[in-house]
Amino acid sequence: MSIEVITFGCRLNANESEAIRKAAGEAGRENLVVVNTCAVTNEAVAQARQTIRRLRRLNPASDIVVTGCAAQTDPAMFAAMPEVTQVLGNAEKMKPASWAFDLGERVRVNDIMGVRETALHLIDGMQGLARAFVQVQNGCDHRCTFCIIPYGRGPSRSVPMGAVVEQVRKLVSNGCREIVLTGVDLTSYGGDLPGMPMLGKLVRTILKLVPDLPRLRISSIDAVEADADLIAALAEEERLMPHLHISLQAGDDLVLKRMKRRHLRADAISFCADLRRLRSDIVFGADFIAGFPTETEEQFRRTLALVDECGLTHLHVFPFSPRPGTPAAKMPQVPREIAKERAARLRARGEAALRAHLAGEIGRTRMALAENAGTGRTEGFALVKFARPAETGSVVPVTIAGHDGVQLLAA
């Protein structure tokens, strides 16, 4: 049996790819290649198309099924590719029946805006037994002017807390040592559930009802939506890892307004400062877009400065990519070469911030989750190279002796 799943994009896609692999295997599929696409940038779509062509050359007799956000938002484009056997939408890909031998319609992409529930996609684990991602939310009700993802994922919807807790229990019983909660708009969790429990309550409930879970981590959040219970949990719960990745996108108020973001520059700075006072070892990462339409050099420099003012460490930087159908695509564009040059400068600032953070870790003792025999992740998500092999999935104390600019080096 041969099932290959190629994943583009976010952790949510990675989680869903594992569920697809499991469903296809249980259906007895053979000679199947699945391309789980991303629609965040034009480059991501182009890479998916190039990969599909390459996969067909390498697998002339296999079924190639294309799914994910790019397939949801532009199914006709992939259906027109002769290399593609079938196109599945984001809702359809998570239905086990979609992976049966009878392929049925070549294009099965329904209206994602009509989806109102998110099922829990149980997987046995990822990255060996070290870490597992648990999807607790899907979709987004916001309409940032640059973003096409709501049209690929549909409205915000949450997995009930009881189902989440049961999955975490199963994963921990299977040997997973760290659970990462994921979603498209994670901090909107619970708004569609009875009683409207928020993300903070979910975190507290998991930690209370699954005492054998060593480490719980939160993936990307929108800081403006962080509820009081979540902030308190970060301050009080040692098993909740001190690392947050924040969707900031820009550091200038006018650019943020044109992006239709719901925070200001000062909000980002105060959020990071307040949490750092509550938990001194907290580490922040952030997403940024460089060269957003109408962005001036002065406005971009405010974004550069925000890296230091917020004390950011791990940056995800993208030059602006106009997505058809979004308001930002119709705004006056910054020349592509300038957007790419600004993205390079922002990445360089992030690399310098990471080096400074790693240097500050020298001499400290951290608990590292071994992702394999040679490397692991600290509580603050820094990569650490072990001096001696460790058992995958173990949580081991390491004393930091140095760094190479990218990862810590254990003594």
MOWOKA-V539966 format. One line per field, one symbol per residue. phi: phi as a letter, one per 30 degrees, with the letter a starting at -180 (. if undefined). psi: psi as a letter, one per 30 degrees, with the letter a starting at -180 (. if undefined). A space follows every 10 residues. Layout:
phi: ???
psi: ???
This chain:
phi: .bbbccccjd dddddddddd eddddddidb hcbcccdbcd bddddddddd ddddddddbd cddcccbjdd dddbdddddd dddcdabcdd dddcceddcd dddiddcbbc dddddbbbdd cdbdlbhicd bbccdcabia cdbedcccee dcciddabde eeddeddded ddddjdcbcc dbadbeddej dcceihdcee ddeddedddb ddddbbbcdd bcedcddddd dddddccddd ddbbccdcia bcdddddddi dcbceddddd ddddddddbd cdbccacbcc ideidcdddd dddeddeddc idbccccbde bdcejceddc deddeedded dddddddddd dddddddddd ddjdcbccdd dadcbabded iddbcddbeb dejdcbdbcd caacjbbdcd d
psi: kjjkjkklbl eeeeeeeeee eeeeeffgkl hkkkjjlkge leeeeeeeee eeeeeeefif glkjkkaaee eefieeeeff kffkelkkle eefgkeffgl ejfbkejijl jfffkfljlk jklfllhbge kkkjjflllk flikffkfef fffalkklkk eeeeeeeeee eefffkfkkj klleiefgkf fglkfhklee eeeeeeeefi ffjekkkkak ljeffkleee eeeeefjffj kikkkkjeel gkeeeeeffh lglleeeeee eeeeeeeejf gkkkllkkkk hkkfkleeee feeeffeeff hkejkjkkkk jkkkfkefff lkkkkeeeee eeeeeeeeee eeeeeeeeef fkflkljkjj fafflakleg gkkkkkfkkl kkfljkkkkk falgfelljk .
